[in-house]
Amino acid sequence: MPLSKSNWRLAKMLFLAYLSTTAGRTTAFAGLAKGALRTSSTAARRSSSASFVNKRSSCASQLLLPTFTSGRFSSSSSTCSIARPSAVATELEKNLGVTHPAYDILSTDVVTEFGAYCTLYRHKKSGAELLSVSTDDDNKCFGITFRTPPSDSTGVPHILEHSVLCGSRKYKTKDPFVQLLQGSLQTFLNAFTYPDRTCYVVASQNTKDFYNLINVYADAVFHPRAISDPMVHAQEGWHLELEELSQPLTYKGVVYNEMKGVYSSPDSLLQREAQHSIFPDNTYGVDSGGDPVEIPNLSFEQFANFHKKFYHPANSRIFFAGDDDVAKRLEIMDEYLSDFDQSPESKPGSVVQYQKKKYDAPKLVRKPYPAGADQPETHMIMVNWLVNDREFSPVEEITITILDHLLMGTTSSILRKTLMESGLGDAITGGGLMTELLQGVFSVGLKGVKPEDVSKVEELVVETLKKVAEEGFSEDAVAASMNTIEFDMREFNTGSFPKGLSLMLGSMSKWIYDKSPTEALKFEEPLAELKATIAESGSKVFQDMIRDFLLENSHRTTVEMYPSKTLEEEQLKAEKDKLAQIKASMSEDDLKRIIDKTVELKKLQAAEDPPEARATIPSLELEDLKREVTEYPIEVTENAANSGITLVQHELGSTSGIAYASLAVDVSGIPLEDVPLLPLFTRIMMETGAGEYDSVALSRKIGMHTGGVSVSTMITGVNKDGAPEGVIGEGEHFVSKLTISGKATSDKVDEMFSIFDLILRDANLDSRAKIIEILKESKSRKESSVQGSGHSTANARIRSRYNVIGYINEIMSGLSSLDTVKGLLDQAEKDFPSLLARLENMRNVILDKSTCRNGMILDITGDKAVFDKIQPAVEEFLQKLPGDSHGGKLQNFYSEPHPWAKHIKQEMSSKAPIVDEGFVVPTQVSYVGKGGRLYDIGEEVSGSTAVIQKFLGTGYLWDNVRVIGGAYGGFCQFQPRDGIFTFLSYRDPNLAGTIDVYDAASDSLMSSAVEMEKNPEALATAIIGAIGDMDGALSPDQKGAVAFRRWLTRETPEQRQKYRDQVLNTKPSDFTDFAERLRALKDTSSAVVSSKAAFEDASKSGKTFTLKEVM
């Protein structure tokens, strides 16, 4: 999901966890491009929401990177005053110090910042520590974390993290995790590996479901099947595969293939080399995710011993948060912990040692990265500092967090801005500070650097820091960064992401290193101390920190990655040669044993779990499900305050004094040829300044008065007037809006609205240098996305062939947009006036005086107190906006086709033909997509399709693409509005074989339909899982957004309830009907991102594609 502009600290923490298992162990300084995910080691990071790749889910979601905004904080008194609803303090206070005979109480504490009542326990028999956090949050969270520092790059912590969830003492199926995915109401279900710890986390709003999830996870980590069954290690880690004596040996394994995908990414390789260079002596210098070259060196014995050493309760940190019963928490965990005695050596044996600052002078590291045949021979540079080799004080932590934001937090931050405006490269590498681990690292640099400019990048970084250390930061700059971070902390808006997990990850940043878990969550005192320091001496505290931790710190490395157009081929050859050598060293009996093991493993993988094993997995009943759709408040006022503008309001119980607002402006008048420019146009509105404000001043104004402002486009299908709901339409009816969104405390809403108006009217469209910078960065980002998120590229490409909105999305953000960006960059460099004319025409069309107000919608979410206070500001804003309040009307998009639709349909036949396409990039894995029309225009789509899609993804595709095929992910998508169905795989070692799996899906579904006739429990499980997906937890702003979109699309409550009823009443015959449709999938086509060698191999199997070199 896309991240909020200001939600960056916790996101960076989670991104670290993700990168730790998918990006070559980027450790404490994950390289983060523009707007990358960020965190700090202060409590600030707990107040943000994040999205990261669901490592064990059937759908490896694309990681989306946000853009920072700045904020304001007055050094003398906060301008960020967020109201807190009065907590049910007396009830929560009763949960402090609840006793249980199996536990000692170590401490009690109240984290007033988050209304969290905390008790820290130690289990008497096992020595495990447990933190019980009571809050008024019904999205209950449980997590168990082990300190797991690796000594090599075989990836043993990562492989073990995958493996422990593959069956246990009590829960006997091959993969209980999948059963939970299939049939629970979980709001979070995952596991992730850091460079020094492994976390297992569940969350649910349903108490019965929550306890089920806890039991499965607790039994899994302490008593996994994996440590006694080598087949699990073979499946999840690595194994040699051979089906016939004449064939070559191959390596297979889920983690092995996942990490091959990671090591195909130049960005990941840059991070890996930087990590190794900065941590030569401690555990952060190896790759806990696994180097594909080293993974096959991990034996089963080493794997099992790692679990024995690190997965003892004494080495765990157990966490609960939410409104569930504390005594029940203690009782459940005692059942598992009582199996163990004390282990005095466990915790000392996992201590992470500090890397001492040992370099007398900065070091240079040069390594190659894989480049495509036509790819420009540019370099990647990153300068890295080991920031600390001692513990930071709380004040130092929050200070360096603010410093990081001042230097790198927004596009106008001094270090980031200087680098991008230098013209030395195309995009930022590094992204600044990472302090989530024991030690912090600061990393920054550029990619797309010409060979002759390599040395200039490091010089510019250092010289810029020297200048800042000498001159300091302006009062406005400090105020903006302070307010951004304080707003985030106080808002504590985690979106649909569990707040409990946010608290857990925050506490773990200290607790995992044997410090206080609750002190890690507190920010009021250090923040107040920092404010006082700033009030007394301005930015001196930040200048001193730059000198102490960066400029006068010689433990610095500069990593240069240079392009190699033969590296991919060399790596493939090295692997083949190694496997050939292994095969040559084996006797025929040895090879036959490998063949036998291959057959045995595939047989086990393909086998169904017996009924008695499935019966061990706890589950809900259909009676436990909520049958009614949740509706959210909405009040619509057309021609509000006689402005000609529609006002939509959502009054919720409490939004902590914050107003969330979006202004939607119609863009349907823009010529179709300029639609691909909309992403550029929206970035220009935020990044080039507006009116009298340059880019820096605008960024600071936003930070001074708001919690963030962003601009985006929204293209969404709508229900045609008079047409039956739930029926596939022709795709011609949709609305197209440019949306300016923001959030502010109620006393700052007028300032937020003034910013909306400013960037809408007066964004500086003529900033040639900045626009070229934006385009270069966009090009770099899109190229990286094709390599790292090829499944998204494939999915967008497929959908563009069948549907008007799919086509629009592809030309705006898919592979076609890469060609568009290249063309726009050339135009901006060679003929900027012509590009400027296009941009100015777009704005003129959008703000056409006669009709623009008719297409404007102001959407606001808040509580009653907020609405009472902001009403005058709302009315003033409505009157101030451009356009004539008595102007004409736009066409009715609910009765007439959108003006782009006709032209797009004409274009689609030539520019988006239904053919099989292959996109060639330097990579060691494939991203395989195939799709077609499942429903035709005029056909009704039942809610049962949601059940079947989920069942297919977490069942057949999980088993055959991931478990047997070895891909990191295999999944499917179906859109009820357009009737298009797609299969997708992620980091897949196969290509032709995966398409064969897709083609056999209908047969599997047909068999499942027969089985469900005999086994109603399996059907109930599938229904429960689908309802779980529909009923996620939402933040206040998300509730407003859901209600707004429902209204905008003209979806009725009756249709929503009908759809939910169809989900709840799904029958085996619905599976049969779906299977028949899938078998007859119409106008099928494929889109695959892979290597040239993989396409050549696929052609030998009869799978041919129209190929295009992307890089």
N, C-alpha and C positions, 0 to 999 in steps of 0.2 A: 504494500500500500504506500501510497505516497506519504512522505513525512511532512509534518508541519514545518514551516519555515524556521520557527524558533526552537523546535524540539530537537536539539542536537546533542545534548550531553549523554543522556541514557542511550541514545541511538548509537553513539560512538562506542559505548561500553558493549552493547550487543553486537555491533559490527566487529569489535575485537573478538568476541566469542566466535562469531561466524568465520572471520578471517583465520582464526586460530585453527580451524579445521578445513578451510577451503582456500586459503590464500598463501600457502607456503609459510605458515606461522609468522605472520607479521608482528607478532608480539605487541609490545607496549607502544609501538609507534606505527600502527597500521597506516599505510600511505593512503591518504584520502584526497581525492581530486576535489575540484571546485564543489563547494557545498557539501563536502563529504560528511559522513557521520562522525560525531565527535562526543567526547565526554571529558570529565575531569575527575579527580579523586575527591572532590567535595560532594556535599549532599546535593549540589545542584543537579547532578546527573540523575538523581532519582525522580526528578520532576518532569521528565520528558517521556514521550512515547517513541516507539521505534517499530520498524519492520525489518526483519532479516530473514534470510533463507531458512526455511523450516527443514532442518537437516535430515530429519527422519520422516518427513511427510512424503506422501506419494507425489506431491507437486512441489518441486524445488522452485519456489517463487523467485521472481526476479527481485534482486535487491535494488531499491530505489533510493537515489541520493538526493537529499534536500539542499536547498540553498539557505545560507544563513541570513538573518537580518540582524541589525544592531538594535540596541535598546538604550534607554536613558535611566541614569540614576543620579540623583543629586547627592553630592558628597556630604551634604549636611543633613538632609532629611529625605526619606524615600518618596519618590513620586509614584512608586508602584504600591498602591494600597489596595490589597485584595481582601474582600470580606470573606470570612469563614462562617458557614452556618453553625449554629450552636450545636456542638456534638452532644451525643447522649453520654456525657462524661461519667455520670454516676454509674451507669450500667457497665461501661467499659472499665471503669476503675475497679469494679468487683473482680475483673479477670487478672488483676495484678497479684502475683504471689499465690495463685492456686496451687495447692499441694497435692502430691501423689507419693505414695510410699517408695516408689522405685527411683525417685529423683531427689537430688539436692537442688535447692535454689541458690544460684550464684549471685544474682542481682535482679533488681527490678528498676525500671526506668520508664519515664514518659517522654516520648519525642513529640513535644507540643507542635512542632512544625507540621506534622502530618496526622495529628490526633491518634498517635499510636501508643498503646499501652503494652509494655514489653516486659517479659520475664525470661531470664536466661537460666536454663536448667543444665545440670549434668546428670546423666544416667548413672546410677551407683554401680551397677554390675559391669557395664561395658565401657564406661568412660565417655560416651558420646555426649556432645553438647547440643542443646536444642533451644532455639529462640522462638518463643511464642509471642506473636504480635497480634493484639486485639484491636480491630478497627470497626467502623460501621459499614464496611464494604462487603456486599454479598458475593462478590467475585472472589471466592476463597482460593488461596494459593498455598501449595506445599512444594518444598524443594529440598533436595539433599545434595550436598556438594562435598567432594573429596579433593584433598590436595594431591595432585598427581604429576609431579615434576619428572619429565622423561630425561634419560641420559643419552639418548641417541635419536636419530631421525627415522626410526622404523614405524613411527605412527602408532605405537602401542596404546597410548591413552585414547586416541581417536577410534581405533579399531575396537577397543574394549567398550567404549561408549556406545557404539553401534550394537555390539554383541550381547551386552547384558540384558537387553530388552528382547532377546530371542528365546524366551522360555525360562522358567525358573522352577524351584522346588514345588510351589503350590499351583502355579499357573502353567499348564502343561503343553500349550500349543506351541507351534514353531515360532510364532511371533505375536505375543500378546499385545504388543504395541499397535499392531495393525488392527487387532480386534477392537481395541479401544478407539482407534481412529474411526473404525467402521460404525461403532454403536455406542458412543457416549455423547454427553452434552458438554464435553470439555471446551473451555474457552482458551486453554493453552495446554499443549501436550508436546513436550520436546525434551531434547538433551543436547548439550553443546560442550565442546572442549576448548578451554583456554590453554595458553602455553604452560600453566602451572596448576590447573584445577579442572575438574569435570563436574558439570551441573546436570541434575535431573529434575525437571520441573513439571508440575501439573496445576491446573486451575479449573474451577467449575463454579457456576452459580447454584447448582443443585447439590444439596448436602449429601444425599445418598450417592450420587455420582462421584462427588469429591472423595468420599471414603473409599469407593471402589478403586479410583485412580491411585490413591495413596497406597493401598494394599498391593496393587500390582507392581508399582514402582519400587516400593520398599523390599518386597520379596525378590525383585529382579536384581537390585544392586547388591544385596547381601548373599543371595543363593542362586546365581545364574546357572543355567544349563551350560553356558558357553565354556566354563572352566573345566568341564568334564567331557565335552563333546567337541573334538577337533573339527568337525564339519562346520560348526558355527564360525570358528576362526577362518576356515577356508572360504566360506561364503562371504563374510563381511570384510575380511582382511585381504588375503591373497591365496591363490593356489595355482599349481600347474595344471593345465587342461590339455587333454589329448583324447581324440575320439577314434583315430585309426593310426596304425603304426607309420603309415606313409605321410601323415600330416606333420606340420611343424608344431612344436610345443608353443603354447601361449600362456601368458599370465592372465588370470581373471580374479575378480574380487571387487566388491562395491567400493570400499575405501580406496583401493588401488586405482580404479578408474576415476573416481572422484578427484583424486589428487593429480592424476594425469591431466585432467581438465584444468585444475588450478595451475599446474606448471606449464601449461600452454599459454598462459596469460603473461604478457610482458610486464604489466603492472604488478602482478603477484611475484614475478621473478625479481623485480626491483626491490620489493619489500623483503623478500627472503634474503637477498644479498646484504641489504642494509641491516637487517636483524643480526645476521651472522657477524657482520663487521663490528657492530657496536657492543655485542655481548660475547666476547671470545671465551669467557671462563665459566659462565653459569648456565642454568638450564634453558634460559631464553635463547641461547646460541644454537639450539637444535630445533628441529621441526616436529612439534607434538602431533601435527596432522599427518605427517609422513611424507617423505621424499619418495617418489615412485621407484627410484633407483635403490633405495634402502629398504622399502617395505618388504620385499621378498627375503630379507635377512631375518625377519622376525619368526622365530619358531613358536610352536604351540606351547612349549614348556615356558618360554620367556613370557608369553602372553598370560598364561595361567598364574605364573609367579607374580606378575605385576598386580593382578587382582588381589592375590593373597597379601601382598605387601601394603597396598594403599587403600583397599576397600574395607578395612576394619572400621567399626563404628567409632573407635577412638580417634580416627583420622577424618571423621565426617563432621559436617556442620549441617544440622537439620533445622529447617525453617518453616514456620506456619504464619499465615496472615489472613485476616478476614473476620467475619462475624460468627464463625462456628465455635462450638463448645471447647474450652481449653482442656477440661478434664478428658474429653474424648480424644483430643490430640495426643495427650500423654499416654493414654491407655493403648491406642493403636500402635504407637511406636514402641512401647514397652514389649509388646508381643514379639517384635523382631529383634530388638536390642538385647533381650534377655537370653538369646541364644549364644551370646558372646561374653567372654570374661575380659577383664582389663588387658590392654596391650600397651605397656609403658613405652615400647620402642616405636610404635606406629607414628605418633605425631613428631617426635624428634627425627625420625627417618625420612620425613617428607619436607623438612624445612627448606625453604628457598633461600639460597645464599645471595647476598648482594654482589653485583658486579662492581668491583672497585674501578674508579677512574684511574686508568693506568697509562694512557697514551701521553707521551711527552710532547707529541706534535700530531696534528691531524693526519689521517691516513686516506689514501686513495685506493678504491677498488674498481677494477674494470672487468665487466663480464658481458657476454653476448646475449641477445634476446632473439627469438624467431621472428623473421620478417617475411612478408609476402614478396612475390617476384616483382610486382609493380609498386611496392610500397616505398615511399621516399626514405632515403638513408639518413634518418634523423636519430639523435641520441636522447636518452633519458638521464637526468641528473637529479640526485637527491642528497642534500646535506643533512647530516644527522648528529645530534648531540645526546649523550647520556646525561640526563638532567641532574639526577641526584643519586648519591650512593649512601644516603642516610634517610631516615624517615622525615617526611615533611610535617611541620606543625599544621594544625587546622587553618591558621591564618595564612601560612605559606600556600597551602593547597588552594584556597579560594582566590588568593592573589594571583597565582600563576594561571588559574583558570581565566580570570579577567584579562590577564596579559595575553594569553593565547587568543582570546576573542579580539583584543585590540590589534594584534598582529595579523590574524588570519581569519577571524570569524565571519567577515562579510567581504563582498567584492570590493568594498572601499577601504578595508583595513590596510594599513600602511605597507606591510611586507607583501601581502598578497597582491595588492594593487601595483606596487612597484615592479614586482616580477612580471605580472601580466602586461603592464604597459611598456616593458622594456623591449618587447619584440624579439626577445631571445628564444622564446618557445611558444608552444600552442596552448598548453594547459598546465595547471599546477600538479605537482606530485607532492606527496607527504601530507600536507594539510595541517601541520602544526603539532600540538601537544597531545600526547597520550600518556595518562598516568593511572590507568586502571590496574596495572600490575604493581609489583613491589617497587619497581623503579620506573621513572618517567623518561620519555624520550621526546625530543622535539625534532621534527623532520620537515623539510620543505625543499622544493626544487621545481624543475620544469621538465616537460616532455615535448617532443617535437623540436629538439635543439639541433641546429646545424653543427657539424663537427668543429668548425672554426670558432664557435661560440661557447664551447663546453666550459672552458675555464672561466668565462665571464659570469656564468651563473653563480658559482660559489662566491666569486668576488662581490657580486651584487648583493647576495644574501648577507654577507658579513658587513659590507659597507652600509647597507640599510639599517642593520641592527646597531651599528656604531652611531649612526646619525640619530636614531631614536633614543639611544642611551644618553646621548649628549643633549638633544633638544627636548625630549619628553613628549607627552601626548597632550593635546588640548583638553580643556575642561569638558567640552562637549563630547569629545571622543570617549573620555573616561565615563562620563555620565551615561552615554548611550550603551556602552558595553555592560556597565553595572546594572542598568535597568533591564536589559535583555535577560540577563542571567537571574536576577532576582524575580522578575516576572515569572519565568519558567519554574523556579523553585516554589514560589508561593501558589501558582496556579495548580501545580501537580496534576496536569491533564495528560493522562497516558493513553487517551483514545480507547480503542478496544483492547489494548494491551493491559494485562492485569496490573493494578497498582501494587498488589502484593509482591509480584515479581520485581517490579521496580524497586521496592523497598529491600527485597532480598539481595539483589545485585549491589545495591548501595551498601548494605551492611557487610556484604562479603568482601568488599574492597579492603576492609580492615580485619574483619573476623578471620579470614583465611590466613592472615599473618599473625594470629594470636593476639590481636588487639580487640578493643571493645566494639561489638557490632552496632550498638546503639549510638555511640559517639560518632560513628561514621555517618549517621543520618542527620546530624544536627548542623545547622548552618547559621542560626541567629547570632550567637556570640562572635564567631570569627568574622561574620559579615559586618557586625557593628564595629568591631575593632578595626577592620579595614576601612570602613567609612570614616572613622575618627582619624586614621592616619592620612587619608586622602584630604580630609578637611584641613588638616594641619600643614601638609607638605605637598599637596597636589599629586602629580604623577611620579614623584621621586621614588616611591616604593617600587614602581614598575621598572624605572630606569635602573635602579640598583639590582633588581632581579635579572634583568638582561645581562648586566655586567657579570654578576656572580655565577649564573647558571649557564650562560651561553658564551659571551665574548671572552671571558677569562677561564674558560673550560676547554682544555686541550683534548679531552676525550671526545673527539669529533671525527666522523668519517664522511667522505664524499664518495658516493657510488655512481659510477657511470655505466650505463647499459648501452652497448652499441649494436646495430642491426647485423644479423647474420641470415642470409637467404638460404643457407645450407644447414642451419642448426636443426631444424625439424627433421630433415632427411638423415642427418647424422645421428640424432637420437633414436629414430626408428631403426636405423641400421645397427646401432649399438645393442638395442634390445634384441633384435633378431639374431645377431651374432652370439650374444650371450646365451639365448635360448637354444640355439643350434649347438653351441659348445656343451651345454648341459645335456642335451639329448645324445650327443655323440659319446659322452662319458658314461651313459647308462647302458646296461645290458637289456636284452629283449624282455627279460622277466621284469626288470625295473619299469620299462615302458608299459608293459601290460598291466602292472599294478597301478600306474597312473591312469590308464584307460579305465580300469575297474573303479578307481576312486572317482573319476569323472562321471561314470555311469551312476555310481552310488549317490553322489552328491545331487545330480540332476533328478534322480528318482525321489530322493528325500524332498527336494525343493518342489517338485511337481505334485507330491502326495498331499491329499487332503488331510487335515487334522481329524482324527477320529472323534465321534460325538462325545465320548467321555472326556477327551482333552478340552474340547470347546466348552463343555459344561463347567469346567473349572474357572472360566473367565467370568467375573461378576458383571452383571448387566442390569440395566433398568428395565422396567416394563412399560408398555405403551401407555398404561394408566398413569405413569409418572410424568407424562408430557403435558405441557400446556397446549390446549387446543385452540385458543383464540390468538389471533394476530395482535401484537402490541402496536397500539396507535399512539402517535405523539401529537401534542397540541399544534394547531395551526390556525391562524386568522389571516384572511386575505382581504386587503382593501384596495380596490381599483381606484385610480385617480386620487390617490391619497393626498390630502391637503390641497386638493385642486391643482396638483402638479402634473397630472397626466401620467404619473409613474405608479406602478403597482407596488404596494407594500405588503410583505409577507412576514408575520411575526409568530414566534414560538415561545410561549411563556412556560417555563419549567419551574420546578419547585425551588431549585437553587442553582445558580451558576457562579457562586462566590463573588458576586459583584462585577462580573465580567460580561461584556456584550460581545457577541460573535456576529460579525456582519459580512455580507457579500453583496456587491452591486453587480448584477448581471446586465450586460449591454449587448443588444443584438448585433450580429456581424453578417447577417445574411446578404447584405448588399455588396459585400466584397466580391470582386470578380473571382471566378474559380481559379484562374491562373495565379492569384495572389494568396489563396488559402494556405499553401505550404509555407508562406512567410509568417503566419500567425505565431508560431513558437518564437521566432526572432522578435516579432513585434512585442510580445508580452515580456520578453527579457529586456528589451530596450526600455520599456515603461518603468522597470525597476532599477536598471543599472547605469543609465546614462545621465541621470539627473532630470530635473523638470523645472521649467520657469527660471526663477532666479537662483535655484539650487543646483549646484553641480552634483556629481554622483556621490561625493563624500558627504556633502551637506544634507542631501536627501536621505541617505542612509541613516545619518545621525538624527534627523528629524523623526524618522520612523521609530528609531530606537528610543528617543526621548519620550515619546508619548504613547507608544503602543507595545503590545506583545508580539508584533510582527504583522507585516503586510505582504501579500503575494498577488501575482497576476497569472491567470491561466485561461485556457479555453475549455468550453464544455459543449460537446456535440452529443446530443442524446435523442434517441427515437421517442416518439410520442404516439399515443393512441389516436387514431383518426376518428373524427366526429362521426357518430352513427355506426361505426364498425364494431362488431362484437369483440370484447376483450379476450385476451388469451389466444388470439388467432394471428398467424404469421401474416404480416402486411407486406406491401410491395417495397418497403424501405424508403419511400419518398417523403414521408412525413417525419420531420425532426426539427428541433430547435438548435440554433448555433449561437452561443453566447461567449463573450469575453467577460470573465469574472474577476473583480478585484475583491480580495478577501482580507479580513484583518480581525484583530481582537484587541480590546482595550478595557480598562476599568471604566466604570460609568462616568466618572468625572473627566475622562480623557476622550470620550467618544467624539466630541466636536473636533478635536485635533485629528483623530483618525479619519473622519469624514473629509476634512480639509485636504488630507493627503490623497484620499481617493480621487477627489475632484482635480487636484493638482496633476497627478500622473495621467489621468484620463485626458485632460485638455492639453497639457503643456509638456509632456515628456519630450526630451531633446532627441529628435529623430536624426539630427544632422551631425552626430558625433561619430565621424568616420573612423577614427582610430579605435574607439571603444567598440563599435560595431564589428570591425575586422577582428578585434580580440575575441568578441563573443562567438563569431563564426568559426574561428580557429579552434576555440575550445570545444564548441559543439561538434565539430568534425572529429576531433580527438576522442571525445566522449562516445560518440556514436560508433566509431571504429572499435573501441574497447568493448562496447556493449555487444556487438556482433560476435566477438570472440568469446566473451564471458557469459552472455545471456542469449545464446543462439536460439533457444526455444521460443523466446519472445519474438525474435525476428521472424522465425518460421511461422508462428501463429498469426502474426499480423499480416504476413504475406499471403497466407492461405485465405484468410478472411476477406482480404481486399478483392478477391476474385468473384465474390458472390453477393456482396452487399454494399450499398452506397456508403453507409457509415463506416464499414470496414475499410473501404477504399480511402475515405477521408482520413481515417486514423493512420493508415499506412503512409500516405503522402506527407502527413504532418510529422510522424514520429517513427515510422518503420524504415526499412532499408532504402526505399525511394528517397526518404528525406536526407540520407547521406549524400546522394547525388545532388539534391537540391542545395544543401549547404555548400558543397564544393562549387556549384555554379554561382551561388550568391557571394561566396568569398572572392571568386574571380571578378564578379561584377563590382563588388565593393572596392577592390584594389585597382581596377582598370577604368571603371566608369561609375563612380559613386553617385554623381547627380541622377543617373537613371534609376538607381536603387532608391535613392532618397525620394524621388518622385513617386515611386510605387508605395513607399511607406506613408508619405504624406497623403496620397490618395486614399489609402486604407483608413487613416484617421478621419479624413473628411467624410468618407462614406459612413463610417461608424457614428460620427457625430452630426449627421445630417439634421439640420435644425428642424425640419418639418416633421420628421418621423422618429427621431432617436428616443424621445421620451416614451413613446408608445411601446418601444422594445426594451425599456429598462425595468428591472425588478430589484427592489431592495429587500433583502432577506436578513432578518435579525433574530438571534436566539439570546434569551436572557431570562432573569427571574422578574417577579413583579416589581421589586425595588429598583432594578435596573431600568425597566421600561418606564416607570414613573419618573425617574431622574433624566432619562435621555430624550423624552418626548420632544422638548423644544429643539434639541439639536437635530433630531430626525426631520422635523418639519422644515427647519432652516436648510438642511442639506437637500431635501427634495426640491425646494424652491431654487436653490443655487445651481443645480446641475444644468448642463447645457441642453439646449433644445427648447421648443415652443410647447408650453403646457396645453395649448389648444391646437396643436399640429395634427397632421393627418395620421392615419393608421397604417401600420404594416399589414401585409397579407396575413390571413389566418392560417397558421402553420398546421392547425388541427383539421382543416378542411381542404387546403390546397397543398400540392407538392412543394417542397422547398425549392427555391430557384436554382440551387446547385444540382438538384437531383437529375434532371434531364441531361445536362451536359456530362455529368459523371457517368451515367449509363452509356453514353456514347463513347467516352474515353475508355471505359473498362474493357471493352471488347479488344482494343488494340494494346492498351498499356497494362492490363491485368488479365491476360488470357488464362484459361484453365489448363495449365500445363504443369508438368513436374519440373521444378527448378532446383538447382544445386548451387550453393554459394560457397566458394572456395576461400578458406582462410587458413593461416598457419595454426594448426591445432592437432592434438593427439586424440581427440574424442569427437563425437558427432552429436548434433541436435536434430532429431528426426521428427518431422511433422507430416501428417496426412489428414485430409478432411474432405468434407462435401456437404451436400444438402440432405439433412435428415428429415426435414419437414418442408413441404411446398407452401407457396402463398395460398392463403385461405384455409389452411388446416389448423385445427385447434391443438395447442400444446398442453398436456396435462402436467400437474405438479409431480406426478409419479416420475417424470424424467429426472428430477433432482435426486430422487432416491437411487435411480438406476445409474446415473452418472457417477455418483459418489461410490456406489458399490463396485462399479467397473474399475474406477481408479484405484481404490484401496484393496481390491481383490485381484482380478485377473491381470491388470497391468502391473500392479506391484509385484505379483509373483513372477510374471514372465519377462517384463522389461528390467525390473530392478533385481529381484532375487536370483532368477535363473540367468538373465542376460547380463547382469553386472552393472547396469547403468545406475547413476546416482538417483535418477527419478524417472518415473513413467506415469503419465496421467492423461486426462482428457478434459475437454471443455465443451459445454453445450450452452448456447444462448437461446433462451425461450422466445426472445423477441424476433430473432432473424432465422431460427431454424438450422443454423450451421453448427456442425459437430467437428471437432478436431482431436486427433491424437497427437501427443507430444512426448519427447524424451529429453533428458537432461544429462549431459556428460556421459554419453553412451558409447561403449566400446564397439557397438554394432551399428550397422546401417540397414543392409538388406534384410537381415534377420529380424530387426525390429519392425519393419514394414510387414513382414510375414505375420508377426505377432498381432499387429493391428488388424490384418485381414481375417484373422481367425477369431476375433473378439465376439462376433455374432454367435458363433457356435458355442462359445463358452457361456454366453448369456442365456442361450436356449437351454443349455444343460442346467444352469442355475435356476431357471424358471421351474423346471421339472423337480429339482431338489427342494425348492421352496414350497411346493405343493405338499411334500412329505414333512417338511421341517419349518413350521411357521415361526419358530424362534429366530431362524436366520433372516426371515423377512422383517421381523420386528426390529432386529438389530440394525438392518439397513435403514429402516424408517427413522429410528432414533438418531442415527448418525446424520441423516439429512436435516432433521429438525435442529440438531446441535449446530450445524452450519448456519442455519437461518436465525438462530437466537443468540448471537454473540453479544457480549457486553458493549455498551456504547457510552461515550462521554457526552456531556451536554451538547457540545457543538455538533457531534455526530448525529445525535437525535434530531436536532434541527435540520441538518443536511438531509437526513433520510426523509423527513416529512416534506421538505421542500421538493426533493426530486420526485416523490410520489405525486405531489400536486402538479408539478411541471409536466410530467408525462401523462397526466390525466388518468392515473391508475386509481380505481375506486376501492374503498375498503371492502366492498362485496367481492371484487375480483381477488383481492389479497386473501380473504378468508376462504374463498373457493379453492384457490391454489394450495393453501395450507391443508385444507380438508382432503384434497387429492393426494397430497404427500402422506398424510396420516392413514389414508384408506388405500394405499398402494397394494396391488394384488399380484400374484405370480403371473397372471395373464398380461399385466402391464410389461413385465420383463420379456415375455414372448413377443408382444407387439413391438417393443423397442428393438429386440434382436432382429426381427424381420426387417424393420426399417434400416438397421445398421447393415444388414446383409445386402440390402438394395440401395445403399448410400449412393446418391446421384451426383454426377459431375465431379467425381473424386479427383483430387490432385495432391501433390506433395510439395513440400519446401524443406530443404535440408541444408544445414550449415555444417561443413565438415572439411576435411583435407582432400587434396587432389588424389592422394593414394587411396583414401577410403572410397571415393567415387569410382576409381578404377576397379577396385575390388568388387564394388556393388554391381558394376556393369557385367562382371563375369557371372553374376547370379541373375542377370536379366533385368536389373533395376537401372534404367538409364534416365538421365536428367539433362535438361538444358543448363549448362554450367556458366557461371559468371564469377570472375575473379573479383573479390571484394577488396582485398588488401594486397 
